[in-house]
Amino acid sequence: MSSTGSTYGDIHRYEPARESTAATIAIILLTVVEIVFVFLFTYGLVSGWGLSDTGNMFLGGILAAIFIDLAFILALYRKEFLPDVVIVKKRRRKWEDLYISEDDVDGTTLGEGAWDQVKRAVYPYRSR
């Protein structure tokens, strides 16, 4: 669905989310796996697995699996359950924020020597 409005804040394009059942089931299964990993990490932390070198690496691997699983859950949720919305924003002209006018492109010389040839164009962002 598109609109022809060009006013700031108008919705330019809106595509509803798919909300598939397969994604719902996948998110539920990944959440169960996430809970198992969190329980295993908590149990290993309380049991003192981190005191040995092998146990410390094992806890690190479980923690990495927790975050990777969470990333998959969030990616699936974003792709399947959030709508794609494009909002009209204010378009800035090319010279609006950089310079006062197009004539100031090269900047102004602040000194005379080779080391004093600092131009405003090197750092063009300045307050108006």
Secondary structure, DSSP 8 states (H G I E B T S, - for coil): -B----STT-EEEEE-----HHHHHHHHHHHHHHHHHHHHHHHHHHHTGGGSHHHHHHHHHHHHHHHHHHHHHHHHHHHHHS-EEEE------TTTTT-SSGGGTT--B--SSSTT--BTTTS-----
